[in-house]
Amino acid sequence: MSYKYFAGDIVLSGSDTLSIPEKSDASLDLDGGYQLTVNGTRGILTLTTHGTTATGAPFGSSASGLVELVNTEIDTDSMVIITSLSSSAATKGYGITAYPRLTVDNNHGFVMVNSSGGTIASDTTIKLQYVIIK
């Protein structure tokens, strides 16, 4: 198959895949803060929970539930996609939903909500994947 798309900055030709370079990963213990600093257009975010989180409840700062991805690749008009890794990954996704809140230059705020149907224990490792599309 051959695809060609020439609107904007995306060009696909002779391929069934879209490759996004610049993979960079980051880790964060929610006990010590709510900012993940990483530069790259895609990668894995590994978070360690602090305290138990009931189903339907947000993770993150107690005031807003906001977690911030700090990344110089992010522009005000960037699209940032954050998803929970599938249960087939080495560390399960647990049913986490990441809702976008605010995107500005170098920063994307999102709220992570426990959508697993059960309580997530303290010190649980959660893996999310992100991609930034400009």
N, CA, C and O atoms as a printed pandas DataFrame, in Angstrom:
     atom_number atom_name residue_name chain_id  residue_number  x_coord  y_coord  z_coord
0              1         N          MET        A               1    0.832   -1.188    0.000
1              2        CA          MET        A               1    0.000    0.000    0.000
2              3         C          MET        A               1    0.870    1.242    0.000
3              4         O          MET        A               1    1.994    1.241    0.502
4              5         N          SER        A               2    0.334    2.281   -0.564
5              6        CA          SER        A               2    1.060    3.533   -0.596
6              7         C          SER        A               2    0.118    4.654   -0.184
7              8         O          SER        A               2   -0.990    4.771   -0.708
8              9         N          TYR        A               3    0.559    5.465    0.747
9             10        CA          TYR        A               3   -0.219    6.595    1.227
10            11         C          TYR        A               3    0.580    7.861    1.007
11            12         O          TYR        A               3    1.790    7.895    1.230
12            13         N          LYS        A               4   -0.099    8.886    0.574
13            14        CA          LYS        A               4    0.562   10.179    0.454
14            15         C          LYS        A               4   -0.353   11.239    1.043
15            16         O          LYS        A               4   -1.529   11.333    0.692
16            17         N          TYR        A               5    0.199   12.020    1.929
17            18        CA          TYR        A               5   -0.542   13.098    2.581
18            19         C          TYR        A               5    0.388   14.292    2.649
19            20         O          TYR        A               5    1.445   14.217    3.275
20            21         N          PHE        A               6    0.017   15.382    2.022
21            22        CA          PHE        A               6    0.910   16.526    1.950
22            23         C          PHE        A               6    0.302   17.793    2.536
23            24         O          PHE        A               6    0.693   18.890    2.136
24            25         N          ALA        A               7   -0.616   17.685    3.446
25            26        CA          ALA        A               7   -1.169   18.861    4.120
26            27         C          ALA        A               7   -0.443   19.026    5.449
27            28         O          ALA        A               7   -0.387   18.086    6.243
28            29         N          GLY        A               8    0.096   20.169    5.694
29            30        CA          GLY        A               8    0.832   20.382    6.939
30            31         C          GLY        A               8    2.224   19.786    6.854
31            32         O          GLY        A               8    2.872   19.863    5.811
32            33         N          ASP        A               9    2.687   19.192    7.947
33            34        CA          ASP        A               9    4.055   18.700    8.026
34            35         C          ASP        A               9    4.177   17.188    7.972
35            36         O          ASP        A               9    5.294   16.677    8.063
36            37         N          ILE        A              10    3.086   16.445    7.829
37            38        CA          ILE        A              10    3.145   14.990    7.818
38            39         C          ILE        A              10    3.226   14.497    6.376
39            40         O          ILE        A              10    2.424   14.899    5.533
40            41         N          VAL        A              11    4.178   13.639    6.098
41            42        CA          VAL        A              11    4.302   13.033    4.774
42            43         C          VAL        A              11    4.469   11.528    4.971
43            44         O          VAL        A              11    5.448   11.084    5.570
44            45         N          LEU        A              12    3.524   10.752    4.475
45            46        CA          LEU        A              12    3.596    9.303    4.494
46            47         C          LEU        A              12    3.641    8.826    3.050
47            48         O          LEU        A              12    2.827    9.248    2.229
48            49         N          SER        A              13    4.571    7.964    2.741
49            50        CA          SER        A              13    4.652    7.452    1.390
50            51         C          SER        A              13    5.233    6.043    1.419
51            52         O          SER        A              13    6.324    5.825    1.945
52            53         N          GLY        A              14    4.507    5.096    0.856
53            54        CA          GLY        A              14    5.008    3.740    0.736
54            55         C          GLY        A              14    5.158    3.006    2.057
55            56         O          GLY        A              14    5.997    2.113    2.179
56            57         N          SER        A              15    4.353    3.373    3.046
57            58        CA          SER        A              15    4.498    2.740    4.355
58            59         C          SER        A              15    3.148    2.661    5.044
59            60         O          SER        A              15    2.276    3.502    4.828
60            61         N          ASP        A              16    2.985    1.652    5.869
61            62        CA          ASP        A              16    1.767    1.534    6.659
62            63         C          ASP        A              16    1.989    1.997    8.094
63            64         O          ASP        A              16    1.104    1.837    8.934
64            65         N          THR        A              17    3.141    2.561    8.387
65            66        CA          THR        A              17    3.432    2.982    9.745
66            67         C          THR        A              17    3.849    4.442    9.781
67            68         O          THR        A              17    4.372    4.979    8.804
68            69         N          LEU        A              18    3.616    5.064   10.899
69            70        CA          LEU        A              18    4.063    6.425   11.164
70            71         C          LEU        A              18    5.096    6.340   12.270
71            72         O          LEU        A              18    4.784    5.898   13.376
72            73         N          SER        A              19    6.299    6.750   11.995
73            74        CA          SER        A              19    7.376    6.684   12.971
74            75         C          SER        A              19    7.584    8.048   13.600
75            76         O          SER        A              19    7.769    9.040   12.895
76            77         N          ILE        A              20    7.554    8.101   14.927
77            78        CA          ILE        A              20    7.790    9.345   15.658
78            79         C          ILE        A              20    9.083    9.168   16.433
79            80         O          ILE        A              20    9.137    8.359   17.359
80            81         N          PRO        A              21   10.131    9.910   16.072
81            82        CA          PRO        A              21   11.445    9.729   16.701
82            83         C          PRO        A              21   11.517   10.359   18.085
83            84         O          PRO        A              21   10.509   10.795   18.640
84            85         N          GLU        A              22   12.709   10.399   18.623
85            86        CA          GLU        A              22   13.020   11.083   19.878
86            87         C          GLU        A              22   12.290   10.487   21.078
87            88         O          GLU        A              22   11.532   11.185   21.751
88            89         N          LYS        A              23   12.513    9.214   21.348
89            90        CA          LYS        A              23   11.905    8.555   22.498
90            91         C          LYS        A              23   12.682    8.925   23.755
91            92         O          LYS        A              23   13.912    8.875   23.785
92            93         N          SER        A              24   11.941    9.294   24.784
93            94        CA          SER        A              24   12.547    9.643   26.065
94            95         C          SER        A              24   11.576    9.267   27.174
95            96         O          SER        A              24   10.386    9.570   27.084
96            97         N          ASP        A              25   12.069    8.611   28.217
97            98        CA          ASP        A              25   11.237    8.130   29.317
98            99         C          ASP        A              25   11.504    8.935   30.584
99           100         O          ASP        A              25   12.544    9.581   30.714
100          101         N          ALA        A              26   10.547    8.888   31.521
101          102        CA          ALA        A              26   10.700    9.586   32.807
102          103         C          ALA        A              26    9.982    8.808   33.892
103          104         O          ALA        A              26    9.046    8.055   33.621
104          105         N          SER        A              27   10.434    9.001   35.132
105          106        CA          SER        A              27    9.815    8.356   36.299
106          107         C          SER        A              27    9.500    9.405   37.345
107          108         O          SER        A              27   10.167   10.437   37.431
108          109         N          LEU        A              28    8.463    9.128   38.150
109          110        CA          LEU        A              28    8.059   10.054   39.201
110          111         C          LEU        A              28    7.387    9.285   40.327
111          112         O          LEU        A              28    6.535    8.430   40.085
112          113         N          ASP        A              29    7.776    9.594   41.560
113          114        CA          ASP        A              29    7.073    9.093   42.741
114          115         C          ASP        A              29    6.125   10.203   43.173
115          116         O          ASP        A              29    6.567   11.299   43.518
116          117         N          LEU        A              30    4.824    9.925   43.155
117          118        CA          LEU        A              30    3.832   10.949   43.492
118          119         C          LEU        A              30    3.916   11.398   44.949
119          120         O          LEU        A              30    3.243   12.351   45.343
120          121         N          ASP        A              31    4.735   10.723   45.750
121          122        CA          ASP        A              31    4.976   11.150   47.124
122          123         C          ASP        A              31    5.838   12.417   47.157
123          124         O          ASP        A              31    5.752   13.205   48.099
124          125         N          GLY        A              32    6.671   12.612   46.122
125          126        CA          GLY        A              32    7.626   13.715   46.137
126          127         C          GLY        A              32    7.320   14.845   45.182
127          128         O          GLY        A              32    8.079   15.813   45.144
128          129         N          GLY        A              33    6.252   14.776   44.409
129          130        CA          GLY        A              33    5.947   15.855   43.480
130          131         C          GLY        A              33    4.995   15.415   42.400
131          132         O          GLY        A              33    4.567   14.262   42.351
132          133         N          TYR        A              34    4.671   16.356   41.532
133          134        CA          TYR        A              34    3.672   16.105   40.493
134          135         C          TYR        A              34    4.122   16.588   39.126
135          136         O          TYR        A              34    3.295   16.785   38.236
136          137         N          GLN        A              35    5.439   16.782   38.946
137          138        CA          GLN        A              35    5.966   17.204   37.660
138          139         C          GLN        A              35    6.909   16.154   37.093
139          140         O          GLN        A              35    7.856   15.726   37.753
140          141         N          LEU        A              36    6.633   15.745   35.855
141          142        CA          LEU        A              36    7.509   14.843   35.105
142          143         C          LEU        A              36    8.267   15.699   34.102
143          144         O          LEU        A              36    7.651   16.341   33.251
144          145         N          THR        A              37    9.576   15.719   34.187
145          146        CA          THR        A              37   10.379   16.498   33.250
146          147         C          THR        A              37   11.094   15.545   32.309
147          148         O          THR        A              37   11.883   14.703   32.737
148          149         N          VAL        A              38   10.810   15.690   31.023
149          150        CA          VAL        A              38   11.390   14.820   30.006
150          151         C          VAL        A              38   11.346   15.553   28.672
151          152         O          VAL        A              38   10.393   16.282   28.397
152          153         N          ASN        A              39   12.368   15.366   27.840
153          154        CA          ASN        A              39   12.360   15.966   26.509
154          155         C          ASN        A              39   12.438   14.866   25.476
155          156         O          ASN        A              39   13.283   13.976   25.567
156          157         N          GLY        A              40   11.576   14.926   24.514
157          158        CA          GLY        A              40   11.415   13.911   23.478
158          159         C          GLY        A              40    9.965   13.933   23.064
159          160         O          GLY        A              40    9.108   14.363   23.835
160          161         N          THR        A              41    9.675   13.480   21.868
161          162        CA          THR        A              41    8.306   13.550   21.369
162          163         C          THR        A              41    7.454   12.333   21.725
163          164         O          THR        A              41    6.254   12.315   21.453
164          165         N          ARG        A              42    8.066   11.321   22.329
165          166        CA          ARG        A              42    7.299   10.155   22.785
166          167         C          ARG        A              42    8.093    9.431   23.854
167          168         O          ARG        A              42    9.300    9.635   23.987
168          169         N          GLY        A              43    7.411    8.581   24.622
169          170        CA          GLY        A              43    8.112    7.802   25.621
170          171         C          GLY        A              43    7.170    7.177   26.628
171          172         O          GLY        A              43    5.950    7.191   26.465
172          173         N          ILE        A              44    7.765    6.630   27.666
173          174        CA          ILE        A              44    7.036    5.956   28.742
174          175         C          ILE        A              44    7.186    6.783   30.021
175          176         O          ILE        A              44    8.288    7.196   30.383
176          177         N          LEU        A              45    6.066    7.015   30.691
177          178        CA          LEU        A              45    6.056    7.698   31.980
178          179         C          LEU        A              45    5.755    6.650   33.047
179          180         O          LEU        A              45    4.712    5.998   32.997
180          181         N          THR        A              46    6.651    6.483   34.000
181          182        CA          THR        A              46    6.468    5.512   35.079
182          183         C          THR        A              46    6.193    6.286   36.358
183          184         O          THR        A              46    7.027    7.075   36.803
184          185         N          LEU        A              47    5.027    6.061   36.950
185          186        CA          LEU        A              47    4.636    6.756   38.172
186          187         C          LEU        A              47    4.423    5.754   39.291
187          188         O          LEU        A              47    3.914    4.656   39.065
188          189         N          THR        A              48    4.815    6.139   40.500
189          190        CA          THR        A              48    4.577    5.332   41.688
190          191         C          THR        A              48    3.548    6.061   42.532
191          192         O          THR        A              48    3.728    7.229   42.876
192          193         N          THR        A              49    2.467    5.366   42.865
193          194        CA          THR        A              49    1.369    6.008   43.602
194          195         C          THR        A              49    1.760    6.292   45.045
195          196         O          THR        A              49    2.663    5.664   45.598
196          197         N          HIS        A              50    1.068    7.243   45.633
197          198        CA          HIS        A              50    1.260    7.591   47.043
198          199         C          HIS        A              50   -0.102    7.514   47.710
199          200         O          HIS        A              50   -0.987    8.317   47.415
200          201         N          GLY        A              51   -0.273    6.567   48.594
201          202        CA          GLY        A              51   -1.575    6.349   49.225
202          203         C          GLY        A              51   -2.475    5.550   48.301
203          204         O          GLY        A              51   -2.188    5.421   47.111
204          205         N          THR        A              52   -3.542    5.025   48.829
205          206        CA          THR        A              52   -4.496    4.274   48.012
206          207         C          THR        A              52   -5.368    5.251   47.233
207          208         O          THR        A              52   -5.603    6.379   47.667
208          209         N          THR        A              53   -5.843    4.795   46.073
209          210        CA          THR        A              53   -6.703    5.629   45.234
210          211         C          THR        A              53   -7.934    4.818   44.855
211          212         O          THR        A              53   -7.835    3.798   44.172
212          213         N          ALA        A              54   -9.096    5.284   45.307
213          214        CA          ALA        A              54  -10.353    4.596   45.042
214          215         C          ALA        A              54  -10.742    4.747   43.574
215          216         O          ALA        A              54  -10.296    5.671   42.893
216          217         N          THR        A              55  -11.572    3.836   43.101
217          218        CA          THR        A              55  -12.053    3.929   41.732
218          219         C          THR        A              55  -12.810    5.246   41.548
219          220         O          THR        A              55  -13.607    5.637   42.401
220          221         N          GLY        A              56  -12.554    5.917   40.437
221          222        CA          GLY        A              56  -13.177    7.209   40.159
222          223         C          GLY        A              56  -12.439    8.400   40.740
223          224         O          GLY        A              56  -12.780    9.543   40.435
224          225         N          ALA        A              57  -11.429    8.155   41.574
225          226        CA          ALA        A              57  -10.690    9.245   42.222
226          227         C          ALA        A              57   -9.454    9.613   41.401
227          228         O          ALA        A              57   -8.882    8.763   40.719
228          229         N          PRO        A              58   -9.044   10.891   41.471
229          230        CA          PRO        A              58   -7.840   11.305   40.756
230          231         C          PRO        A              58   -6.570   11.013   41.538
231          232         O          PRO        A              58   -6.583   10.967   42.768
232          233         N          PHE        A              59   -5.475   10.815   40.815
233          234        CA          PHE        A              59   -4.136   10.774   41.402
234          235         C          PHE        A              59   -3.603   12.196   41.322
235          236         O          PHE        A              59   -4.247   13.062   40.730
236          237         N          GLY        A              60   -2.462   12.447   41.897
237          238        CA          GLY        A              60   -1.824   13.743   41.732
238          239         C          GLY        A              60   -1.992   14.630   42.943
239          240         O          GLY        A              60   -2.300   14.169   44.042
240          241         N          SER        A              61   -1.780   15.922   42.714
241          242        CA          SER        A              61   -1.827   16.873   43.825
242          243         C          SER        A              61   -3.214   16.900   44.431
243          244         O          SER        A              61   -4.215   16.816   43.720
244          245         N          SER        A              62   -3.270   17.019   45.739
245          246        CA          SER        A              62   -4.562   16.962   46.428
246          247         C          SER        A              62   -5.454   18.142   46.064
247          248         O          SER        A              62   -6.678   18.021   46.116
248          249         N          ALA        A              63   -4.870   19.279   45.699
249          250        CA          ALA        A              63   -5.669   20.460   45.390
250          251         C          ALA        A              63   -6.427   20.330   44.071
251          252         O          ALA        A              63   -7.600   20.695   43.995
252          253         N          SER        A              64   -5.771   19.817   43.033
253          254        CA          SER        A              64   -6.397   19.810   41.713
254          255         C          SER        A              64   -6.380   18.456   41.014
255          256         O          SER        A              64   -7.080   18.274   40.018
256          257         N          GLY        A              65   -5.601   17.510   41.509
257          258        CA          GLY        A              65   -5.435   16.237   40.825
258          259         C          GLY        A              65   -4.552   16.351   39.594
259          260         O          GLY        A              65   -4.457   15.409   38.807
260          261         N          LEU        A              66   -3.908   17.496   39.421
261          262        CA          LEU        A              66   -3.136   17.776   38.219
262          263         C          LEU        A              66   -1.728   17.186   38.285
263          264         O          LEU        A              66   -1.040   17.316   39.298
264          265         N          VAL        A              67   -1.309   16.542   37.207
265          266        CA          VAL        A              67    0.066   16.088   37.009
266          267         C          VAL        A              67    0.575   16.866   35.799
267          268         O          VAL        A              67   -0.161   17.054   34.830
268          269         N          GLU        A              68    1.825   17.317   35.848
269          270        CA          GLU        A              68    2.361   18.126   34.762
270          271         C          GLU        A              68    3.485   17.400   34.029
271          272         O          GLU        A              68    4.403   16.859   34.646
272          273         N          LEU        A              69    3.395   17.401   32.709
273          274        CA          LEU        A              69    4.461   16.902   31.853
274          275         C          LEU        A              69    5.213   18.131   31.346
275          276         O          LEU        A              69    4.681   18.906   30.552
276          277         N          VAL        A              70    6.440   18.304   31.805
277          278        CA          VAL        A              70    7.271   19.439   31.405
278          279         C          VAL        A              70    8.201   18.949   30.309
279          280         O          VAL        A              70    9.002   18.040   30.526
280          281         N          ASN        A              71    8.093   19.560   29.115
281          282        CA          ASN        A              71    8.803   19.058   27.950
282          283         C          ASN        A              71    8.978   20.197   26.948
283          284         O          ASN        A              71    7.998   20.832   26.558
284          285         N          THR        A              72   10.210   20.460   26.530
285          286        CA          THR        A              72   10.472   21.566   25.613
286          287         C          THR        A              72    9.912   21.326   24.214
287          288         O          THR        A              72    9.863   22.254   23.407
288          289         N          GLU        A              73    9.492   20.105   23.914
289          290        CA          GLU        A              73    8.878   19.807   22.612
290          291         C          GLU        A              73    7.431   20.287   22.533
291          292         O          GLU        A              73    6.872   20.362   21.439
292          293         N          ILE        A              74    6.815   20.614   23.667
293          294        CA          ILE        A              74    5.406   21.001   23.706
294          295         C          ILE        A              74    5.259   22.478   23.372
295          296         O          ILE        A              74    5.899   23.330   23.988
296          297         N          ASP        A              75    4.410   22.774   22.390
297          298        CA          ASP        A              75    4.017   24.134   22.057
298          299         C          ASP        A              75    2.563   24.316   22.476
299          300         O          ASP        A              75    1.866   23.337   22.744
300          301         N          THR        A              76    2.111   25.544   22.534
301          302        CA          THR        A              76    0.733   25.828   22.921
302          303         C          THR        A              76   -0.274   25.092   22.057
303          304         O          THR        A              76   -1.328   24.687   22.549
304          305         N          ASP        A              77    0.029   24.910   20.773
305          306        CA          ASP        A              77   -0.917   24.245   19.875
306          307         C          ASP        A              77   -0.587   22.771   19.629
307          308         O          ASP        A              77   -1.122   22.171   18.696
308          309         N          SER        A              78    0.278   22.182   20.445
309          310        CA          SER        A              78    0.607   20.757   20.313
310          311         C          SER        A              78   -0.558   19.886   20.788
311          312         O          SER        A              78   -1.348   20.285   21.644
312          313         N          MET        A              79   -0.641   18.692   20.211
313          314        CA          MET        A              79   -1.576   17.686   20.713
314          315         C          MET        A              79   -0.740   16.682   21.510
315          316         O          MET        A              79    0.199   16.086   20.983
316          317         N          VAL        A              80   -1.092   16.504   22.774
317          318        CA          VAL        A              80   -0.381   15.572   23.637
318          319         C          VAL        A              80   -1.334   14.428   23.967
319          320         O          VAL        A              80   -2.422   14.647   24.500
320          321         N          ILE        A              81   -0.919   13.216   23.648
321          322        CA          ILE        A              81   -1.742   12.032   23.904
322          323         C          ILE        A              81   -1.059   11.213   24.988
323          324         O          ILE        A              81    0.119   10.879   24.868
324          325         N          ILE        A              82   -1.796   10.890   26.044
325          326        CA          ILE        A              82   -1.277   10.068   27.132
326          327         C          ILE        A              82   -2.260    8.928   27.362
327          328         O          ILE        A              82   -3.445    9.160   27.602
328          329         N          THR        A              83   -1.762    7.694   27.287
329          330        CA          THR        A              83   -2.613    6.525   27.489
330          331         C          THR        A              83   -1.944    5.544   28.433
331          332         O          THR        A              83   -0.719    5.502   28.549
332          333         N          SER        A              84   -2.764    4.764   29.098
333          334        CA          SER        A              84   -2.285    3.710   29.974
334          335         C          SER        A              84   -1.801    2.550   29.123
335          336         O          SER        A              84   -2.424    2.213   28.116
336          337         N          LEU        A              85   -0.683    1.931   29.524
337          338        CA          LEU        A              85   -0.200    0.766   28.790
338          339         C          LEU        A              85   -1.168   -0.392   28.977
339          340         O          LEU        A              85   -1.859   -0.469   29.993
340          341         N          SER        A              86   -1.219   -1.278   28.015
341          342        CA          SER        A              86   -2.152   -2.399   28.053
342          343         C          SER        A              86   -1.767   -3.396   29.141
343          344         O          SER        A              86   -0.642   -3.396   29.639
344          345         N          SER        A              87   -2.717   -4.231   29.491
345          346        CA          SER        A              87   -2.476   -5.216   30.545
346          347         C          SER        A              87   -1.483   -6.278   30.110
347          348         O          SER        A              87   -1.040   -7.074   30.938
348          349         N          SER        A              88   -1.120   -6.314   28.836
349          350        CA          SER        A              88   -0.130   -7.296   28.390
350          351         C          SER        A              88    1.297   -6.807   28.611
351          352         O          SER        A              88    2.249   -7.560   28.407
352          353         N          ALA        A              89    1.452   -5.542   29.029
353          354        CA          ALA        A              89    2.785   -4.998   29.298
354          355         C          ALA        A              89    3.325   -5.606   30.586
355          356         O          ALA        A              89    2.576   -6.193   31.368
356          357         N          ALA        A              90    4.622   -5.463   30.800
357          358        CA          ALA        A              90    5.257   -6.030   32.001
358          359         C          ALA        A              90    4.623   -5.478   33.273
359          360         O          ALA        A              90    4.413   -6.220   34.233
360          361         N          THR        A              91    4.319   -4.197   33.288
361          362        CA          THR        A              91    3.585   -3.603   34.411
362          363         C          THR        A              91    2.233   -3.194   33.874
363          364         O          THR        A              91    2.159   -2.426   32.915
364          365         N          LYS        A              92    1.174   -3.682   34.460
365          366        CA          LYS        A              92   -0.163   -3.475   33.921
366          367         C          LYS        A              92   -0.578   -2.016   33.948
367          368         O          LYS        A              92   -0.092   -1.230   34.761
368          369         N          GLY        A              93   -1.487   -1.666   33.043
369          370        CA          GLY        A              93   -2.018   -0.316   32.962
370          371         C          GLY        A              93   -3.018    0.003   34.062
371          372         O          GLY        A              93   -3.260    1.176   34.343
372          373         N          TYR        A              94   -3.598   -0.998   34.685
373          374        CA          TYR        A              94   -4.520   -0.852   35.819
374          375         C          TYR        A              94   -5.817   -0.118   35.526
375          376         O          TYR        A              94   -6.640   -0.014   36.436
376          377         N          GLY        A              95   -6.064    0.394   34.345
377          378        CA          GLY        A              95   -7.287    1.133   34.077
378          379         C          GLY        A              95   -7.168    2.575   34.532
379          380         O          GLY        A              95   -7.953    3.037   35.360
380          381         N          ILE        A              96   -6.207    3.274   34.003
381          382        CA          ILE        A              96   -5.976    4.677   34.327
382          383         C          ILE        A              96   -6.403    5.496   33.120
383          384         O          ILE        A              96   -6.032    5.176   31.990
384          385         N          THR        A              97   -7.178    6.548   33.349
385          386        CA          THR        A              97   -7.572    7.450   32.289
386          387         C          THR        A              97   -6.884    8.785   32.530
387          388         O          THR        A              97   -6.954    9.330   33.632
388          389         N          ALA        A              98   -6.218    9.317   31.505
389          390        CA          ALA        A              98   -5.535   10.607   31.606
390          391         C          ALA        A              98   -6.345   11.647   30.836
391          392         O          ALA        A              98   -6.455   11.576   29.612
392          393         N          TYR        A              99   -6.908   12.609   31.558
393          394        CA          TYR        A              99   -7.707   13.671   30.960
394          395         C          TYR        A              99   -6.864   14.934   30.815
395          396         O          TYR        A              99   -6.272   15.396   31.790
396          397         N          PRO        A             100   -6.803   15.503   29.594
397          398        CA          PRO        A             100   -6.023   16.733   29.422
398          399         C          PRO        A             100   -6.690   17.901   30.133
399          400         O          PRO        A             100   -7.917   17.992   30.178
400          401         N          ARG        A             101   -5.872   18.799   30.690
401          402        CA          ARG        A             101   -6.399   19.988   31.361
402          403         C          ARG        A             101   -5.915   21.271   30.718
403          404         O          ARG        A             101   -6.707   22.185   30.486
404          405         N          LEU        A             102   -4.611   21.356   30.422
405          406        CA          LEU        A             102   -4.053   22.597   29.926
406          407         C          LEU        A             102   -2.759   22.307   29.182
407          408         O          LEU        A             102   -1.907   21.569   29.677
408          409         N          THR        A             103   -2.609   22.887   27.990
409          410        CA          THR        A             103   -1.364   22.770   27.244
410          411         C          THR        A             103   -0.874   24.168   26.918
411          412         O          THR        A             103   -1.578   24.950   26.280
412          413         N          VAL        A             104    0.328   24.476   27.358
413          414        CA          VAL        A             104    0.994   25.743   27.052
414          415         C          VAL        A             104    2.420   25.396   26.631
415          416         O          VAL        A             104    2.823   24.236   26.712
416          417         N          ASP        A             105    3.184   26.389   26.184
417          418        CA          ASP        A             105    4.569   26.126   25.797
418          419         C          ASP        A             105    5.305   25.408   26.925
419          420         O          ASP        A             105    5.302   25.860   28.070
420          421         N          ASN        A             106    5.937   24.284   26.586
421          422        CA          ASN        A             106    6.782   23.493   27.493
422          423         C          ASN        A             106    6.028   22.783   28.611
423          424         O          ASN        A             106    6.672   22.267   29.525
424          425         N          ASN        A             107    4.695   22.730   28.586
425          426        CA          ASN        A             107    3.972   22.146   29.712
426          427         C          ASN        A             107    2.608   21.615   29.268
427          428         O          ASN        A             107    1.861   22.286   28.556
428          429         N          HIS        A             108    2.306   20.393   29.711
429          430        CA          HIS        A             108    0.976   19.801   29.484
430          431         C          HIS        A             108    0.468   19.283   30.825
431          432         O          HIS        A             108    1.081   18.402   31.428
432          433         N          GLY        A             109   -0.631   19.820   31.280
433          434        CA          GLY        A             109   -1.241   19.362   32.524
434          435         C          GLY        A             109   -2.339   18.357   32.232
435          436         O          GLY        A             109   -3.136   18.542   31.312
436          437         N          PHE        A             110   -2.376   17.294   33.018
437          438        CA          PHE        A             110   -3.421   16.288   32.853
438          439         C          PHE        A             110   -3.821   15.733   34.213
439          440         O          PHE        A             110   -3.063   15.809   35.180
440          441         N          VAL        A             111   -5.018   15.177   34.268
441          442        CA          VAL        A             111   -5.522   14.548   35.484
442          443         C          VAL        A             111   -5.610   13.053   35.219
443          444         O          VAL        A             111   -6.216   12.625   34.237
444          445         N          MET        A             112   -5.001   12.257   36.099
445          446        CA          MET        A             112   -5.090   10.804   36.013
446          447         C          MET        A             112   -6.188   10.343   36.961
447          448         O          MET        A             112   -6.184   10.689   38.143
448          449         N          VAL        A             113   -7.123    9.566   36.441
449          450        CA          VAL        A             113   -8.234    9.062   37.244
450          451         C          VAL        A             113   -8.194    7.536   37.247
451          452         O          VAL        A             113   -7.968    6.903   36.215
452          453         N          ASN        A             114   -8.416    6.963   38.419
453          454        CA          ASN        A             114   -8.489    5.514   38.560
454          455         C          ASN        A             114   -9.808    5.036   37.956
455          456         O          ASN        A             114  -10.874    5.259   38.530
456          457         N          SER        A             115   -9.736    4.382   36.803
457          458        CA          SER        A             115  -10.930    3.842   36.156
458          459         C          SER        A             115  -10.888    2.317   36.118
459          460         O          SER        A             115  -11.480    1.688   35.240
460          461         N          SER        A             116  -10.175    1.729   37.090
461          462        CA          SER        A             116   -9.961    0.275   37.107
462          463         C          SER        A             116  -11.140   -0.509   37.658
463          464         O          SER        A             116  -11.253   -1.711   37.417
464          465         N          GLY        A             117  -12.014    0.156   38.390
465          466        CA          GLY        A             117  -13.118   -0.550   39.017
466          467         C          GLY        A             117  -12.801   -1.023   40.429
467          468         O          GLY        A             117  -13.656   -1.628   41.076
468          469         N          GLY        A             118  -11.609   -0.766   40.916
469          470        CA          GLY        A             118  -11.208   -1.148   42.265
470          471         C          GLY        A             118  -10.220   -0.145   42.825
471          472         O          GLY        A             118   -9.819    0.793   42.136
472          473         N          THR        A             119   -9.829   -0.341   44.074
473          474        CA          THR        A             119   -8.861    0.545   44.716
474          475         C          THR        A             119   -7.449    0.161   44.290
475          476         O          THR        A             119   -7.105   -1.020   44.250
476          477         N          ILE        A             120   -6.630    1.170   43.971
477          478        CA          ILE        A             120   -5.225    0.935   43.629
478          479         C          ILE        A             120   -4.397    1.213   44.873
479          480         O          ILE        A             120   -4.513    2.278   45.480
480          481         N          ALA        A             121   -3.566    0.257   45.249
481          482        CA          ALA        A             121   -2.783    0.327   46.484
482          483         C          ALA        A             121   -1.677    1.374   46.402
483          484         O          ALA        A             121   -1.257    1.778   45.318
484          485         N          SER        A             122   -1.224    1.796   47.560
485          486        CA          SER        A             122   -0.080    2.702   47.658
486          487         C          SER        A             122    1.163    2.009   47.104
487          488         O          SER        A             122    1.290    0.788   47.193
488          489         N          ASP        A             123    2.069    2.783   46.538
489          490        CA          ASP        A             123    3.330    2.298   45.976
490          491         C          ASP        A             123    3.148    1.358   44.784
491          492         O          ASP        A             123    3.995    0.503   44.528
492          493         N          THR        A             124    2.046    1.519   44.061
493          494        CA          THR        A             124    1.817    0.765   42.837
494          495         C          THR        A             124    2.505    1.485   41.686
495          496         O          THR        A             124    2.452    2.712   41.601
496          497         N          THR        A             125    3.145    0.737   40.807
497          498        CA          THR        A             125    3.785    1.320   39.631
498          499         C          THR        A             125    2.790    1.356   38.482
499          500         O          THR        A             125    2.167    0.348   38.146
500          501         N          ILE        A             126    2.651    2.533   37.887
501          502        CA          ILE        A             126    1.743    2.734   36.753
502          503         C          ILE        A             126    2.577    3.232   35.584
503          504         O          ILE        A             126    3.409    4.126   35.736
504          505         N          LYS        A             127    2.346    2.646   34.416
505          506        CA          LYS        A             127    3.073    3.071   33.232
506          507         C          LYS        A             127    2.091    3.668   32.215
507          508         O          LYS        A             127    1.060    3.081   31.886
508          509         N          LEU        A             128    2.455    4.845   31.741
509          510        CA          LEU        A             128    1.687    5.540   30.715
510          511         C          LEU        A             128    2.622    5.794   29.533
511          512         O          LEU        A             128    3.833    5.934   29.702
512          513         N          GLN        A             129    2.046    5.851   28.353
513          514        CA          GLN        A             129    2.848    6.240   27.201
514          515         C          GLN        A             129    2.351    7.597   26.711
515          516         O          GLN        A             129    1.160    7.900   26.784
516          517         N          TYR        A             130    3.279    8.407   26.213
517          518        CA          TYR        A             130    2.898    9.711   25.701
518          519         C          TYR        A             130    3.467    9.913   24.307
519          520         O          TYR        A             130    4.488    9.333   23.938
520          521         N          VAL        A             131    2.777   10.755   23.542
521          522        CA          VAL        A             131    3.276   11.194   22.233
522          523         C          VAL        A             131    2.854   12.637   22.053
523          524         O          VAL        A             131    1.731   13.020   22.384
524          525         N          ILE        A             132    3.769   13.430   21.526
525          526        CA          ILE        A             132    3.503   14.854   21.265
526          527         C          ILE        A             132    3.468   15.036   19.766
527          528         O          ILE        A             132    4.418   14.683   19.067
528          529         N          ILE        A             133    2.363   15.593   19.267
529          530        CA          ILE        A             133    2.208   15.858   17.844
530          531         C          ILE        A             133    2.107   17.365   17.668
531          532         O          ILE        A             133    1.238   18.019   18.245
532          533         N          LYS        A             134    3.000   17.895   16.871
533          534        CA          LYS        A             134    3.019   19.349   16.642
534          535         C          LYS        A             134    2.296   19.695   15.361
535          536         O          LYS        A             134    2.207   20.868   14.999
